[in-house]
Amino acid sequence: MLEDGMMKMWISFIAMGLMFISVIVTIVTKEKLRGFFRYTLLTFSFICMMVAGLIIFLVVFTGPVPE
């Protein structure tokens, strides 16, 4: 699955997008919300960050692509 360099690039872009979403949701949640909805969105943000970290880990440690 991660043999093609372009595929690795797109997958890493998805991970960066998840990180961006996580940061934005966290900032908005901390400043604007209270109660149950706040903790629900913070949990969603944490899950996005964990998935992004796992994706980046896999992309980095699958090594360079063969030329």
N, CA, C and O atoms as a printed pandas DataFrame, in Angstrom:
     atom_number atom_name residue_name chain_id  residue_number  x_coord  y_coord  z_coord
0              1         N          MET        A               1    0.819   -1.193    0.000
1              2        CA          MET        A               1    0.000    0.000    0.000
2              3         C          MET        A               1    0.862    1.255    0.000
3              4         O          MET        A               1    0.542    2.222   -0.691
4              5         N          LEU        A               2    1.946    1.254    0.762
5              6        CA          LEU        A               2    2.782    2.449    0.853
6              7         C          LEU        A               2    4.042    2.329   -0.002
7              8         O          LEU        A               2    5.086    2.880    0.349
8              9         N          GLU        A               3    3.949    1.620   -1.110
9             10        CA          GLU        A               3    5.114    1.430   -1.967
10            11         C          GLU        A               3    5.363    2.622   -2.883
11            12         O          GLU        A               3    6.505    2.897   -3.251
12            13         N          ASP        A               4    4.314    3.318   -3.246
13            14        CA          ASP        A               4    4.427    4.443   -4.153
14            15         C          ASP        A               4    4.690    5.729   -3.370
15            16         O          ASP        A               4    4.033    5.997   -2.363
16            17         N          GLY        A               5    5.646    6.515   -3.835
17            18        CA          GLY        A               5    5.988    7.762   -3.158
18            19         C          GLY        A               5    4.856    8.766   -3.136
19            20         O          GLY        A               5    4.669    9.471   -2.144
20            21         N          MET        A               6    4.093    8.839   -4.227
21            22        CA          MET        A               6    2.968    9.777   -4.272
22            23         C          MET        A               6    1.875    9.371   -3.287
23            24         O          MET        A               6    1.236   10.230   -2.679
24            25         N          MET        A               7    1.657    8.065   -3.129
25            26        CA          MET        A               7    0.654    7.601   -2.173
26            27         C          MET        A               7    1.066    7.969   -0.750
27            28         O          MET        A               7    0.227    8.369    0.057
28            29         N          LYS        A               8    2.361    7.833   -0.440
29            30        CA          LYS        A               8    2.850    8.227    0.881
30            31         C          LYS        A               8    2.641    9.718    1.115
31            32         O          LYS        A               8    2.305   10.142    2.221
32            33         N          MET        A               9    2.842   10.509    0.063
33            34        CA          MET        A               9    2.663   11.952    0.190
34            35         C          MET        A               9    1.204   12.281    0.514
35            36         O          MET        A               9    0.939   13.082    1.410
36            37         N          TRP        A              10    0.259   11.673   -0.201
37            38        CA          TRP        A              10   -1.152   11.965    0.031
38            39         C          TRP        A              10   -1.601   11.492    1.400
39            40         O          TRP        A              10   -2.388   12.163    2.068
40            41         N          ILE        A              11   -1.104   10.340    1.820
41            42        CA          ILE        A              11   -1.453    9.837    3.147
42            43         C          ILE        A              11   -0.905   10.759    4.233
43            44         O          ILE        A              11   -1.573   11.001    5.238
44            45         N          SER        A              12    0.297   11.271    4.036
45            46        CA          SER        A              12    0.845   12.198    5.028
46            47         C          SER        A              12    0.076   13.527    5.035
47            48         O          SER        A              12   -0.052   14.158    6.084
48            49         N          PHE        A              13   -0.433   13.954    3.880
49            50        CA          PHE        A              13   -1.283   15.148    3.837
50            51         C          PHE        A              13   -2.564   14.936    4.631
51            52         O          PHE        A              13   -3.031   15.844    5.318
52            53         N          ILE        A              14   -3.134   13.731    4.538
53            54        CA          ILE        A              14   -4.319   13.413    5.332
54            55         C          ILE        A              14   -3.996   13.513    6.820
55            56         O          ILE        A              14   -4.788   14.048    7.595
56            57         N          ALA        A              15   -2.833   12.997    7.217
57            58        CA          ALA        A              15   -2.429   13.072    8.619
58            59         C          ALA        A              15   -2.253   14.519    9.067
59            60         O          ALA        A              15   -2.651   14.880   10.175
60            61         N          MET        A              16   -1.663   15.339    8.220
61            62        CA          MET        A              16   -1.502   16.753    8.571
62            63         C          MET        A              16   -2.850   17.454    8.682
63            64         O          MET        A              16   -3.032   18.323    9.534
64            65         N          GLY        A              17   -3.792   17.079    7.825
65            66        CA          GLY        A              17   -5.139   17.629    7.912
66            67         C          GLY        A              17   -5.823   17.240    9.216
67            68         O          GLY        A              17   -6.503   18.058    9.836
68            69         N          LEU        A              18   -5.641   15.983    9.632
69            70        CA          LEU        A              18   -6.201   15.550   10.914
70            71         C          LEU        A              18   -5.587   16.330   12.072
71            72         O          LEU        A              18   -6.284   16.682   13.024
72            73         N          MET        A              19   -4.288   16.599   11.995
73            74        CA          MET        A              19   -3.642   17.396   13.042
74            75         C          MET        A              19   -4.206   18.811   13.069
75            76         O          MET        A              19   -4.457   19.363   14.140
76            77         N          PHE        A              20   -4.404   19.393   11.902
77            78        CA          PHE        A              20   -4.961   20.741   11.819
78            79         C          PHE        A              20   -6.373   20.780   12.405
79            80         O          PHE        A              20   -6.701   21.677   13.182
80            81         N          ILE        A              21   -7.206   19.808   12.031
81            82        CA          ILE        A              21   -8.564   19.720   12.578
82            83         C          ILE        A              21   -8.519   19.587   14.091
83            84         O          ILE        A              21   -9.303   20.220   14.799
84            85         N          SER        A              22   -7.606   18.768   14.584
85            86        CA          SER        A              22   -7.478   18.556   16.020
86            87         C          SER        A              22   -7.140   19.854   16.751
87            88         O          SER        A              22   -7.724   20.154   17.792
88            89         N          VAL        A              23   -6.213   20.608   16.214
89            90        CA          VAL        A              23   -5.817   21.866   16.852
90            91         C          VAL        A              23   -6.963   22.875   16.839
91            92         O          VAL        A              23   -7.235   23.518   17.853
92            93         N          ILE        A              24   -7.629   23.013   15.707
93            94        CA          ILE        A              24   -8.726   23.974   15.605
94            95         C          ILE        A              24   -9.870   23.597   16.546
95            96         O          ILE        A              24  -10.408   24.458   17.241
96            97         N          VAL        A              25  -10.245   22.312   16.573
97            98        CA          VAL        A              25  -11.323   21.865   17.460
98            99         C          VAL        A              25  -10.945   22.108   18.917
99           100         O          VAL        A              25  -11.785   22.536   19.709
100          101         N          THR        A              26   -9.695   21.841   19.280
101          102        CA          THR        A              26   -9.253   22.052   20.652
102          103         C          THR        A              26   -9.328   23.530   21.044
103          104         O          THR        A              26   -9.807   23.860   22.130
104          105         N          ILE        A              27   -8.862   24.410   20.174
105          106        CA          ILE        A              27   -8.888   25.847   20.475
106          107         C          ILE        A              27  -10.328   26.343   20.630
107          108         O          ILE        A              27  -10.645   27.051   21.586
108          109         N          VAL        A              28  -11.189   25.974   19.696
109          110        CA          VAL        A              28  -12.585   26.420   19.759
110          111         C          VAL        A              28  -13.271   25.851   20.990
111          112         O          VAL        A              28  -14.026   26.550   21.666
112          113         N          THR        A              29  -13.010   24.584   21.280
113          114        CA          THR        A              29  -13.652   23.931   22.420
114          115         C          THR        A              29  -13.226   24.560   23.740
115          116         O          THR        A              29  -14.059   24.806   24.612
116          117         N          LYS        A              30  -11.947   24.817   23.885
117          118        CA          LYS        A              30  -11.451   25.389   25.139
118          119         C          LYS        A              30  -11.992   26.793   25.394
119          120         O          LYS        A              30  -12.200   27.178   26.545
120          121         N          GLU        A              31  -12.219   27.559   24.332
121          122        CA          GLU        A              31  -12.637   28.944   24.523
122          123         C          GLU        A              31  -14.151   29.158   24.510
123          124         O          GLU        A              31  -14.633   30.112   25.121
124          125         N          LYS        A              32  -14.915   28.297   23.829
125          126        CA          LYS        A              32  -16.324   28.590   23.601
126          127         C          LYS        A              32  -17.305   27.655   24.293
127          128         O          LYS        A              32  -18.445   28.051   24.536
128          129         N          LEU        A              33  -16.909   26.433   24.617
129          130        CA          LEU        A              33  -17.884   25.445   25.065
130          131         C          LEU        A              33  -17.700   25.063   26.528
131          132         O          LEU        A              33  -16.642   25.277   27.119
132          133         N          ARG        A              34  -18.756   24.495   27.092
133          134        CA          ARG        A              34  -18.748   24.003   28.472
134          135         C          ARG        A              34  -19.493   22.677   28.527
135          136         O          ARG        A              34  -20.294   22.365   27.647
136          137         N          GLY        A              35  -19.224   21.911   29.555
137          138        CA          GLY        A              35  -20.017   20.715   29.839
138          139         C          GLY        A              35  -19.679   19.507   28.986
139          140         O          GLY        A              35  -18.546   19.319   28.543
140          141         N          PHE        A              36  -20.712   18.689   28.771
141          142        CA          PHE        A              36  -20.561   17.400   28.093
142          143         C          PHE        A              36  -20.065   17.563   26.661
143          144         O          PHE        A              36  -19.199   16.812   26.212
144          145         N          PHE        A              37  -20.616   18.553   25.937
145          146        CA          PHE        A              37  -20.230   18.769   24.541
146          147         C          PHE        A              37  -18.749   19.105   24.425
147          148         O          PHE        A              37  -18.088   18.702   23.468
148          149         N          ARG        A              38  -18.232   19.843   25.399
149          150        CA          ARG        A              38  -16.813   20.197   25.413
150          151         C          ARG        A              38  -15.944   18.948   25.502
151          152         O          ARG        A              38  -14.985   18.800   24.745
152          153         N          TYR        A              39  -16.278   18.053   26.424
153          154        CA          TYR        A              39  -15.466   16.848   26.599
154          155         C          TYR        A              39  -15.614   15.884   25.428
155          156         O          TYR        A              39  -14.680   15.153   25.100
156          157         N          THR        A              40  -16.776   15.883   24.805
157          158        CA          THR        A              40  -16.976   15.050   23.624
158          159         C          THR        A              40  -16.081   15.520   22.473
159          160         O          THR        A              40  -15.434   14.707   21.813
160          161         N          LEU        A              41  -16.049   16.824   22.241
161          162        CA          LEU        A              41  -15.207   17.355   21.166
162          163         C          LEU        A              41  -13.724   17.233   21.493
163          164         O          LEU        A              41  -12.914   17.002   20.595
164          165         N          LEU        A              42  -13.360   17.382   22.748
165          166        CA          LEU        A              42  -11.956   17.180   23.116
166          167         C          LEU        A              42  -11.537   15.726   22.916
167          168         O          LEU        A              42  -10.401   15.456   22.528
168          169         N          THR        A              43  -12.441   14.797   23.177
169          170        CA          THR        A              43  -12.146   13.383   22.914
170          171         C          THR        A              43  -11.986   13.147   21.418
171          172         O          THR        A              43  -11.078   12.431   20.996
172          173         N          PHE        A              44  -12.863   13.745   20.612
173          174        CA          PHE        A              44  -12.737   13.654   19.161
174          175         C          PHE        A              44  -11.398   14.221   18.703
175          176         O          PHE        A              44  -10.737   13.633   17.848
176          177         N          SER        A              45  -10.996   15.351   19.261
177          178        CA          SER        A              45   -9.732   15.979   18.916
178          179         C          SER        A              45   -8.549   15.079   19.278
179          180         O          SER        A              45   -7.598   14.958   18.505
180          181         N          PHE        A              46   -8.609   14.459   20.440
181          182        CA          PHE        A              46   -7.550   13.552   20.875
182          183         C          PHE        A              46   -7.456   12.343   19.948
183          184         O          PHE        A              46   -6.358   11.907   19.605
184          185         N          ILE        A              47   -8.601   11.803   19.545
185          186        CA          ILE        A              47   -8.597   10.657   18.633
186          187         C          ILE        A              47   -8.013   11.043   17.273
187          188         O          ILE        A              47   -7.252   10.273   16.686
188          189         N          CYS        A              48   -8.361   12.227   16.771
189          190        CA          CYS        A              48   -7.783   12.708   15.510
190          191         C          CYS        A              48   -6.268   12.810   15.611
191          192         O          CYS        A              48   -5.556   12.426   14.683
192          193         N          MET        A              49   -5.771   13.325   16.728
193          194        CA          MET        A              49   -4.327   13.476   16.896
194          195         C          MET        A              49   -3.640   12.118   16.995
195          196         O          MET        A              49   -2.548   11.939   16.455
196          197         N          MET        A              50   -4.263   11.164   17.675
197          198        CA          MET        A              50   -3.676    9.823   17.788
198          199         C          MET        A              50   -3.637    9.117   16.433
199          200         O          MET        A              50   -2.642    8.471   16.106
200          201         N          VAL        A              51   -4.694    9.231   15.652
201          202        CA          VAL        A              51   -4.724    8.615   14.327
202          203         C          VAL        A              51   -3.680    9.263   13.420
203          204         O          VAL        A              51   -2.987    8.569   12.677
204          205         N          ALA        A              52   -3.566   10.588   13.479
205          206        CA          ALA        A              52   -2.560   11.287   12.679
206          207         C          ALA        A              52   -1.154   10.850   13.073
207          208         O          ALA        A              52   -0.307   10.635   12.206
208          209         N          GLY        A              53   -0.903   10.718   14.356
209          210        CA          GLY        A              53    0.413   10.264   14.807
210          211         C          GLY        A              53    0.724    8.858   14.339
211          212         O          GLY        A              53    1.856    8.571   13.948
212          213         N          LEU        A              54   -0.258    7.980   14.371
213          214        CA          LEU        A              54   -0.070    6.610   13.896
214          215         C          LEU        A              54    0.222    6.589   12.397
215          216         O          LEU        A              54    1.094    5.849   11.944
216          217         N          ILE        A              55   -0.502    7.395   11.631
217          218        CA          ILE        A              55   -0.271    7.464   10.189
218          219         C          ILE        A              55    1.139    7.966    9.890
219          220         O          ILE        A              55    1.842    7.382    9.065
220          221         N          ILE        A              56    1.555    9.036   10.551
221          222        CA          ILE        A              56    2.900    9.570   10.325
222          223         C          ILE        A              56    3.954    8.543   10.734
223          224         O          ILE        A              56    4.961    8.384   10.043
224          225         N          PHE        A              57    3.736    7.848   11.844
225          226        CA          PHE        A              57    4.653    6.796   12.277
226          227         C          PHE        A              57    4.804    5.739   11.183
227          228         O          PHE        A              57    5.921    5.333   10.863
228          229         N          LEU        A              58    3.692    5.297   10.612
229          230        CA          LEU        A              58    3.752    4.280    9.561
230          231         C          LEU        A              58    4.437    4.794    8.304
231          232         O          LEU        A              58    5.214    4.069    7.684
232          233         N          VAL        A              59    4.159    6.032    7.923
233          234        CA          VAL        A              59    4.776    6.594    6.719
234          235         C          VAL        A              59    6.282    6.727    6.899
235          236         O          VAL        A              59    7.048    6.401    5.993
236          237         N          VAL        A              60    6.704    7.200    8.056
237          238        CA          VAL        A              60    8.131    7.420    8.287
238          239         C          VAL        A              60    8.887    6.098    8.388
239          240         O          VAL        A              60    9.975    5.968    7.827
240          241         N          PHE        A              61    8.327    5.118    9.092
241          242        CA          PHE        A              61    9.063    3.895    9.333
242          243         C          PHE        A              61    8.878    2.824    8.269
243          244         O          PHE        A              61    9.418    1.727    8.416
244          245         N          THR        A              62    8.130    3.102    7.196
245          246        CA          THR        A              62    8.105    2.151    6.092
246          247         C          THR        A              62    9.316    2.334    5.190
247          248         O          THR        A              62    9.548    1.540    4.278
248          249         N          GLY        A              63   10.078    3.373    5.446
249          250        CA          GLY        A              63   11.339    3.566    4.732
250          251         C          GLY        A              63   11.166    4.269    3.411
251          252         O          GLY        A              63   10.058    4.616    3.002
252          253         N          PRO        A              64   12.294    4.469    2.752
253          254        CA          PRO        A              64   12.235    5.133    1.452
254          255         C          PRO        A              64   11.600    4.227    0.402
255          256         O          PRO        A              64   11.641    3.001    0.503
256          257         N          VAL        A              65   11.022    4.856   -0.591
257          258        CA          VAL        A              65   10.388    4.076   -1.659
258          259         C          VAL        A              65   11.465    3.660   -2.668
259          260         O          VAL        A              65   12.418    4.402   -2.903
260          261         N          PRO        A              66   11.310    2.474   -3.259
261          262        CA          PRO        A              66   12.290    2.057   -4.268
262          263         C          PRO        A              66   12.153    2.888   -5.539
263          264         O          PRO        A              66   11.045    3.222   -5.957
264          265         N          GLU        A              67   13.246    3.203   -6.124
265          266        CA          GLU        A              67   13.253    4.020   -7.355
266          267         C          GLU        A              67   13.114    3.143   -8.571
267          268         O          GLU        A              67   13.100    3.645   -9.695
